[in-house]
């Protein structure tokens, strides 16, 4: 917290931010301004809501400090920047960026809010270092609606790959190094993203759909090319360790012709049981072995682990806010809370390797120890009863307001 303290001009928001981050790391079953305020000992959630809505502090400056913190403590010359989006299912139409759209969280089209995240992944660990909210055209085409949600009146529509370029550029322009970028088909299928990475000399392994490929022999579909690969060209390699062991697949790659500098390949992954194929666009400034491309491709799963632990341990998806400033502040502090766990985990693995018959400390176990030894708050019965009274009074006002609007609506 000392690292970001300078962005808060007043002591009150600085102290409240500390309590909010501790609340995000707590074992509360649901984390929002109400539950965290009660856990922190506040009389009402007004202070927490003020911190997210109206207090003067720069969430982007805190994000930059978070990015530096992660890159400094997890530093790895072979780090991979992984880009991916995740969605939060929402009700109503007033939450910034919400519309009916596909979200992988639900696995279907839902009324949801989508955000794109940039994750720093390496051997020492992984954590999110940047975020961009996806603002659909249904919002950018309605300036009044956008302004009501706290967006700038000149907010322009940007695709998810464009948001990814924006975050990767910020990371690299800040002086940090990443040898590779990984992502799914949303990003691999975007030529502008690939061109931007090549222009900076940054390697990538980006998933691709079964599409037409230009080789020295002409044009052909990726699956047709895979059938022509000789048996001896396939190699059994692990894409990384999973929960139940190494993730072994058969891999092969095809060199692609290009007059531009660098080396381009079509990487093909084959499931050893089902034979299902997956494809990747690959670029590297210098020649690299197949094992390196496989390692980068496997790094993409780290973003799923980051989302799972960020949501489960730090409340990344539990924000109940409508305006853009509140959203950016909440997710930035949740990213900070999760990054703290990731850095502690990495440092502990370096200082104290796992003993026999013990797995290394995980973020989950560190969170449990932190809650028990540092963050646990105990309040008296009177505090709990005051909060019960406050909640019931607030809910009564809300219920009366709903009934009044219903009665006033034309039948």
C-alpha positions in Angstrom: 0.0 0.0 0.0 3.0 2.3 0.6 3.7 2.1 -3.2 0.3 3.7 -4.2 -0.1 6.0 -1.1 1.1 9.0 -3.0 -1.9 9.0 -5.4 -4.3 9.8 -2.5 -4.0 13.5 -1.4 -6.0 13.0 1.8 -5.4 10.5 4.5 -9.1 9.3 4.7 -9.3 7.8 1.2 -5.8 6.3 1.7 -6.8 4.5 4.9 -10.2 3.5 3.3 -8.4 2.1 0.3 -6.3 -0.1 2.6 -9.4 -1.4 4.3 -11.1 -2.1 1.0 -8.1 -4.1 -0.3 -8.0 -6.0 2.9 -11.7 -6.7 2.5 -11.1 -8.0 -1.0 -8.6 -10.4 0.5 -11.0 -11.5 3.3 -13.1 -14.6 3.3 -16.4 -12.8 2.9 -18.7 -14.9 0.8 -19.8 -11.9 -1.2 -17.6 -8.8 -1.6 -19.2 -5.4 -2.3 -19.3 -2.0 -0.6 -21.9 -3.1 1.9 -20.2 -6.3 3.1 -16.7 -4.9 3.1 -17.8 -1.8 5.0 -19.4 -4.0 7.7 -16.4 -6.2 7.8 -14.1 -3.2 8.2 -16.0 -1.7 11.1 -17.7 1.2 9.2 -21.2 2.3 10.3 -22.5 2.5 6.8 -21.2 1.8 3.2 -21.2 5.5 2.4 -17.4 5.9 2.8 -16.6 2.9 0.6 -19.0 4.1 -2.1 -17.5 7.6 -1.9 -14.0 6.1 -2.4 -15.2 4.4 -5.6 -17.5 7.2 -6.9 -16.3 10.7 -5.9 -13.0 10.6 -4.0 -10.1 12.2 -5.9 -7.6 9.6 -6.9 -6.3 8.3 -10.2 -7.0 4.7 -10.9 -4.8 4.6 -14.0 -1.8 5.9 -11.9 -2.5 3.1 -9.4 -2.7 0.6 -12.3 0.7 1.8 -13.5 2.2 1.2 -10.1 0.6 -2.2 -10.0 2.1 -3.1 -13.4 5.6 -2.0 -12.2 5.1 -4.0 -9.0 4.3 -7.2 -10.9 7.0 -6.7 -13.5 9.6 -6.0 -10.8 8.8 -9.0 -8.5 7.9 -11.6 -11.2 10.5 -10.5 -13.6 11.5 -13.0 -16.3 13.2 -12.4 -19.6 11.0 -15.1 -21.2 7.7 -13.7 -19.8 4.6 -13.9 -21.9 1.9 -11.2 -22.1 -1.5 -13.0 -22.3 -4.5 -11.1 -23.5 -8.1 -12.3 -23.0 -11.5 -11.1 -22.0 -14.0 -12.1 -19.3 -17.6 -11.2 -18.8 -19.8 -10.4 -15.8 -23.5 -11.1 -16.1 -25.5 -8.0 -15.2 -29.2 -7.0 -14.8 -30.7 -3.9 -16.3 -29.3 -1.5 -18.9 -27.6 1.3 -16.9 -24.3 -0.4 -15.9 -21.6 1.0 -18.2 -20.8 -1.2 -21.2 -23.6 -3.6 -20.6 -25.6 -5.2 -23.5 -26.7 -8.7 -24.6 -23.5 -10.3 -25.9 -21.7 -13.6 -25.7 -19.7 -14.2 -22.6 -17.6 -17.2 -21.9 -18.3 -16.9 -18.2 -21.9 -18.0 -18.9 -21.1 -19.8 -22.1 -24.0 -18.1 -24.0 -25.4 -14.7 -24.9 -26.4 -12.8 -21.8 -26.9 -9.3 -20.6 -23.3 -8.7 -19.6 -20.3 -6.4 -19.3 -17.0 -7.5 -21.0 -13.5 -6.4 -20.0 -10.2 -7.2 -21.7 -7.2 -8.0 -19.4 -3.5 -8.2 -19.9 -1.7 -10.8 -17.8 2.0 -11.1 -17.1 2.8 -14.8 -17.1 6.2 -16.4 -16.4 7.8 -19.3 -14.5 7.5 -17.4 -11.1 3.8 -16.7 -11.4 1.1 -14.7 -13.2 -1.0 -11.6 -12.5 -3.1 -9.1 -14.4 -1.3 -5.8 -15.1 -3.8 -3.9 -17.1 -7.5 -3.7 -18.0 -9.8 -2.1 -20.5 -13.6 -2.1 -20.5 -15.2 -3.1 -23.8 -17.6 -0.3 -24.7 -20.0 -1.6 -27.5 -21.4 0.5 -30.3 -24.7 0.6 -28.6 -23.0 2.9 -26.1 -20.6 4.9 -28.2 -23.5 5.7 -30.7 -25.4 7.3 -27.8 -23.2 10.1 -26.2 -25.8 11.0 -23.6 -26.0 7.5 -22.4 -22.2 7.2 -22.3 -21.8 10.5 -20.3 -24.5 9.4 -17.8 -22.3 6.4 -17.1 -19.2 8.5 -16.6 -17.6 8.0 -20.0 -15.9 10.8 -21.8 -18.1 12.4 -24.5 -15.4 11.6 -27.1 -15.2 7.9 -26.2 -14.9 6.0 -29.5 -15.7 2.4 -30.3 -12.7 0.1 -30.0 -12.6 -3.6 -30.8 -11.2 -6.1 -28.3 -7.9 -6.5 -30.3 -7.6 -2.7 -30.4 -7.9 -2.7 -26.6 -5.2 -5.4 -26.5 -2.9 -3.3 -28.6 -3.5 -0.3 -26.3 -2.5 -2.3 -23.2 0.5 -4.0 -24.7 1.8 -0.7 -26.0 1.4 0.8 -22.5 3.3 -2.1 -21.0 6.2 -1.9 -23.4 6.3 1.9 -23.5 6.7 1.9 -19.7 10.1 0.2 -20.3 9.2 -3.3 -19.4 10.2 -6.3 -21.5 8.1 -9.2 -22.7 9.4 -11.6 -25.4 6.0 -13.0 -26.3 2.3 -12.3 -26.6 -0.4 -15.1 -26.5 -4.1 -15.0 -27.0 -7.1 -16.8 -28.4 -8.8 -16.7 -31.8 -10.3 -13.2 -31.2 -6.8 -11.8 -31.2 -5.1 -14.2 -33.5 -7.6 -13.5 -36.2 -6.8 -9.7 -36.2 -4.1 -8.8 -38.8 -3.7 -5.3 -37.3 -2.8 -6.7 -33.9 -0.3 -9.1 -35.4 1.2 -6.3 -37.5 1.6 -4.0 -34.4 3.5 -6.8 -32.6 5.7 -7.5 -35.5 6.5 -3.8 -35.9 7.8 -3.8 -32.3 9.7 -7.0 -32.8 7.6 -8.8 -30.2 7.0 -12.5 -30.8 3.5 -14.0 -30.6 1.7 -17.3 -30.6 -2.0 -16.5 -31.2 -4.7 -19.1 -31.7 -6.3 -19.2 -35.1 -9.4 -20.7 -36.7 -9.1 -23.3 -39.5 -8.5 -20.9 -42.3 -6.7 -20.6 -45.6 -2.9 -20.4 -45.4 -0.4 -19.3 -48.0 2.6 -21.5 -48.2 5.4 -21.9 -50.8 3.2 -24.5 -52.5 0.2 -22.2 -52.7 -2.9 -21.7 -50.7 -4.5 -24.4 -48.7 -6.7 -24.8 -45.6 -5.0 -25.4 -42.3 -6.6 -28.8 -41.8 -5.5 -29.9 -45.2 -2.0 -28.9 -44.5 -2.1 -30.9 -41.2 -3.0 -34.0 -43.1 0.1 -33.7 -45.3 2.5 -33.5 -42.3 4.6 -36.7 -42.1 4.3 -38.8 -39.0 7.9 -38.2 -38.0 7.4 -34.4 -38.0 5.0 -34.6 -35.0 6.5 -34.2 -31.5 4.9 -35.1 -28.2 5.5 -32.0 -26.0 3.9 -30.7 -22.8 2.0 -27.3 -23.0 2.6 -26.9 -19.3 1.6 -28.5 -16.0 -2.1 -28.8 -15.3 -4.0 -29.8 -12.1 -3.7 -33.5 -13.0 -0.2 -33.6 -14.6 1.5 -32.4 -17.7 -0.7 -31.4 -20.7 0.8 -33.5 -23.4 -0.2 -33.0 -27.1 1.3 -33.8 -30.5 2.8 -30.7 -32.1 4.1 -29.7 -35.5 4.8 -26.5 -37.4 5.0 -25.3 -40.9 7.2 -22.4 -42.1 5.3 -19.6 -43.9 6.9 -17.5 -46.6 7.2 -13.8 -46.1 9.3 -10.9 -47.5 9.2 -9.1 -44.1 11.8 -9.5 -41.4 11.3 -12.3 -38.9 10.1 -15.8 -39.0 6.4 -16.9 -39.3 4.9 -20.3 -38.7 1.6 -22.1 -38.6 1.7 -24.1 -35.3 -0.6 -27.1 -35.1 -1.7 -29.0 -31.9 -3.2 -32.4 -32.1 -5.1 -34.0 -29.2 -3.5 -37.4 -28.5 -6.8 -39.0 -27.7 -9.4 -37.4 -30.0 -7.2 -36.2 -32.8 -8.8 -32.7 -32.5 -6.6 -30.0 -34.1 -5.9 -26.4 -33.0 -4.0 -23.8 -34.9 -1.7 -20.9 -34.0 -0.3 -17.9 -35.9 3.4 -17.6 -34.8 6.0 -14.9 -35.3 9.5 -14.5 -33.8 12.2 -12.0 -34.7 14.8 -14.8 -34.5 14.6 -18.6 -35.2 13.2 -20.5 -32.2 12.7 -24.2 -31.6 9.3 -25.9 -31.6 9.5 -26.3 -27.8 9.6 -22.5 -27.3 6.4 -22.0 -29.4 4.7 -24.8 -27.5 5.7 -23.2 -24.2 4.2 -19.8 -25.3 1.0 -21.5 -26.6 0.6 -23.2 -23.2 1.0 -19.9 -21.4 -2.4 -18.8 -22.6 -4.0 -21.1 -19.9 -2.4 -18.9 -17.3 -5.0 -16.2 -18.0 -7.8 -18.6 -17.0 -6.1 -19.3 -13.8 -5.7 -15.6 -13.2 -9.4 -15.0 -13.8 -10.3 -17.9 -11.5 -8.1 -16.8 -8.6 -8.8 -13.1 -9.1 -12.5 -13.6 -8.9 -12.4 -16.3 -6.2 -9.9 -14.7 -3.9 -10.0 -10.9 -4.7 -13.6 -10.2 -5.8 -12.6 -9.1 -9.3 -16.1 -9.8 -10.7 -18.2 -8.8 -7.6 -18.4 -5.1 -8.2 -21.9 -3.7 -8.0 -21.2 -0.3 -9.7 -22.7 1.4 -12.7 -20.3 4.2 -13.6 -17.0 3.8 -15.5 -14.8 5.4 -12.8 -16.2 3.1 -10.1 -15.7 0.1 -12.3 -12.0 1.0 -13.1 -11.3 1.7 -9.4 -12.8 -1.5 -8.2 -11.1 -3.8 -10.7 -7.8 -2.0 -10.2 -7.8 -2.6 -6.5 -9.0 -6.2 -7.0 -6.0 -6.7 -9.4 -3.7 -5.2 -6.8 -5.0 -7.6 -4.1 -4.5 -10.6 -6.4 -1.0 -9.4 -7.4 -0.1 -9.2 -3.8 -0.9 -12.9 -3.4 1.0 -13.8 -6.6 4.1 -11.9 -5.5 4.1 -13.4 -2.0 3.7 -16.9 -3.6 6.7 -16.3 -5.9 8.9 -15.0 -3.2 8.0 -17.9 -0.9 8.8 -20.4 -3.6 12.2 -18.7 -4.1 13.1 -18.5 -0.4 11.6 -21.7 0.9 11.2 -24.5 -1.6 8.5 -27.0 -0.8 9.3 -29.7 1.8 8.9 -33.4 1.1 5.2 -34.4 0.9 4.1 -30.8 0.7 3.1 -29.0 -2.5 4.4 -25.4 -2.8 2.3 -22.6 -1.3 -0.6 -21.6 -3.5 -2.4 -18.3 -3.8 -5.4 -20.0 -2.1 -3.3 -21.2 0.8 -1.6 -17.8 1.2 -5.0 -16.1 1.2 -6.2 -18.4 4.0 -3.1 -17.7 6.1 -3.3 -14.0 5.5 -7.0 -13.9 6.5 -6.3 -15.9 9.6 -3.1 -14.1 10.7 -3.5 -10.6 9.4 -6.8 -9.5 8.0 -9.4 -11.2 10.3 -11.7 -8.6 11.8 -13.9 -9.4 14.8 -16.8 -7.0 15.8 -19.1 -7.0 18.7 -22.8 -7.9 18.6 -23.9 -4.2 18.7 -22.0 -3.6 15.4 -23.7 -6.5 13.7 -27.1 -5.4 14.9 -26.6 -1.9 13.7 -25.8 -3.2 10.3 -28.8 -5.4 10.3 -31.0 -2.4 11.1 -29.3 -0.3 8.4 -29.8 -3.0 5.7 -33.4 -3.5 6.5 -34.1 0.3 6.5 -32.3 0.7 3.1 -34.2 -2.3 1.7 -37.5 -0.8 2.9 -36.8 2.5 1.1 -35.9 0.6 -2.1 -39.0 -1.5 -1.9 -41.2 1.5 -1.4 -39.5 3.2 -4.4 -40.1 0.2 -6.6 -43.8 0.1 -5.7 -44.2 3.8 -6.3 -42.7 3.5 -9.7 -44.9 0.5 -10.5 -48.0 2.4 -9.4 -47.1 5.4 -11.5 -46.5 3.5 -14.6 -49.3 3.4 -17.2 -51.2 0.2 -17.4 
